[in-house]
Protein backbone atom coordinates (compact mmCIF):
# COMPACT_ATOMS: atom_id res chain seq x y z
CA UNK A 1 0.00 0.00 0.00
CA UNK A 2 1.24 3.46 -0.93
CA UNK A 3 2.17 5.79 1.93
CA UNK A 4 0.09 9.04 2.02
CA UNK A 5 1.95 12.08 0.74
CA UNK A 6 2.90 14.84 3.19
CA UNK A 7 1.25 18.17 2.36
CA UNK A 8 2.23 21.59 3.66
CA UNK A 9 -0.09 24.44 4.73
CA UNK A 10 -0.26 28.02 5.96
CA UNK A 11 -3.12 28.32 8.48
CA UNK A 12 -4.85 30.76 10.80
CA UNK A 13 -6.69 30.63 14.10
CA UNK A 14 -9.35 33.30 14.57
CA UNK A 15 -9.52 34.58 18.15
CA UNK A 16 -12.43 36.53 19.66
CA UNK A 17 -11.54 38.12 22.96
CA UNK A 18 -14.41 40.37 24.02
CA UNK A 19 -14.65 43.15 21.47
CA UNK A 20 -11.25 42.30 20.00
CA UNK A 21 -10.87 39.96 17.04
CA UNK A 22 -7.56 38.90 15.52
CA UNK A 23 -5.97 36.09 13.54
CA UNK A 24 -2.88 34.13 14.53
CA UNK A 25 -0.88 32.60 11.68
CA UNK A 26 0.98 29.29 11.73
CA UNK A 27 2.34 26.53 9.51
CA UNK A 28 1.51 22.84 9.56
CA UNK A 29 2.07 19.68 7.62
CA UNK A 30 -0.13 16.61 7.51
CA UNK A 31 -0.93 13.51 5.48
CA UNK A 32 -4.52 13.73 6.72
CA UNK A 33 -7.47 16.06 6.36
CA UNK A 34 -6.34 19.70 6.79
CA UNK A 35 -9.81 20.80 8.00
CA UNK A 36 -9.64 18.33 10.88
CA UNK A 37 -6.11 19.49 11.69
CA UNK A 38 -7.16 23.16 11.88
CA UNK A 39 -10.09 22.26 14.18
CA UNK A 40 -7.66 20.49 16.52
CA UNK A 41 -5.33 23.52 16.51
CA UNK A 42 -8.22 25.87 17.40
CA UNK A 43 -9.41 23.51 20.16
CA UNK A 44 -5.92 23.18 21.70
CA UNK A 45 -4.71 26.75 21.03
CA UNK A 46 -4.42 27.65 24.73
CA UNK A 47 -3.24 24.18 25.79
CA UNK A 48 -6.13 23.67 28.17
CA UNK A 49 -9.59 22.21 28.28
CA UNK A 50 -11.97 23.94 25.95
CA UNK A 51 -15.63 23.51 25.24
CA UNK A 52 -17.25 23.67 21.82
CA UNK A 53 -19.50 26.64 21.17
CA UNK A 54 -22.89 25.92 19.73
CA UNK A 55 -23.30 28.79 17.30
CA UNK A 56 -20.22 28.78 15.07
CA UNK A 57 -18.20 25.65 15.78
CA UNK A 58 -15.53 27.52 17.75
CA UNK A 59 -14.05 26.67 21.14
CA UNK A 60 -14.43 28.51 24.48
CA UNK A 61 -11.33 28.90 26.64
CA UNK A 62 -11.93 29.82 30.30
CA UNK A 63 -15.23 31.43 29.30
CA UNK A 64 -13.37 34.45 27.94
CA UNK A 65 -11.81 33.68 24.56
CA UNK A 66 -13.29 31.88 21.57
CA UNK A 67 -11.01 30.34 18.94
CA UNK A 68 -12.20 29.22 15.53
CA UNK A 69 -10.36 27.33 12.84
CA UNK A 70 -9.47 29.95 10.26
CA UNK A 71 -8.62 29.60 6.61
CA UNK A 72 -5.73 27.50 5.41
CA UNK A 73 -3.83 27.37 2.15
CA UNK A 74 -1.69 24.63 0.71
CA UNK A 75 1.91 25.68 0.01
CA UNK A 76 4.98 23.99 -1.44
CA UNK A 77 7.55 22.25 0.74
CA UNK A 78 10.12 24.86 -0.35
CA UNK A 79 7.87 27.72 0.81
CA UNK A 80 7.20 25.87 4.06
CA UNK A 81 10.94 25.52 4.72
CA UNK A 82 11.52 29.26 4.22
CA UNK A 83 8.44 30.40 6.17
CA UNK A 84 9.18 28.16 9.18
CA UNK A 85 12.04 30.49 10.05
CA UNK A 86 9.49 33.20 10.81
CA UNK A 87 6.23 31.50 11.81
CA UNK A 88 5.12 28.99 14.41
CA UNK A 89 5.04 25.38 13.15
CA UNK A 90 2.37 23.18 14.76
N, C-alpha and C positions, 0 to 999 in steps of 0.2 A: 504494500500500500504506500502511496506517495505521501510524503510528509507535507503538511500545510505550509504555504509560503508566508514568511514574515512580512508584514506590511507596516508602514511607518506613517504617523499622523501628527498633526498640529491640532490641539484641542483647547477648549475653553470651559471654565466653570463659571456660571453666572451666580453672583452672590447678591442677596437682598438683605441689607442690614438696616432696618427701620426705613427711613426715607432715602437712604443711599443705595445705589445699585452700581455694581462694577463687575468686570470680567477679569478672571485670572487665566493666564495663558500657560500652557504646558505642552510637552511632547510625550508621545507614547508609541509603543510598538506592540503588535499583537498578531497572532495567527487566527484569532477568533473574530467575533462580531464587535466592531468598533462602537456600536450603540450601547451594547451591554457594558463594555469597558468604561465608557464615559459616565454611565449611570453609577457604576461602582466608585469611580473617582469622586463624583458629587456626593455620594452617600458617605464616603470615608474622608472627605476633605479636611475635617477638623480632627480626625483620628479618635473619635469618640462615638458613643452611641447616638444614633440619629433616628428620627421617626419620619416616615413618609407623609408628605402633605397630601391632602385629598384633592385639592383643586388643580394643581398643575404638574404633579409628578415630581416635585422637588423634595428636599429633605430638610427638616427642622433640626437645628443644633442648639441645645440649651434653651429652646423657646425664644431665641433672639435672632438668629440668622437662618435664612433659607438658602440652600444651594441647589442649583439646577444644572443638569448636564447641558452644556452649551454646544455650539456647533463644532464640528471637527472637519479637517480636510486632509486627504491623503497626500503625502509628500514622498519624494524619492529618498532612498537611503543616504545619498550624498548630501542632500539638504538637511536631513535629520542629523548627520554627523557634524555639520557646521553649526546648526542651530542649538545643539545640545551644549555648546560652550556658553550660551547665554540664557537658556531657559531651563526650567525644572523638567526633569525626565521622570515620569511615573511609570 
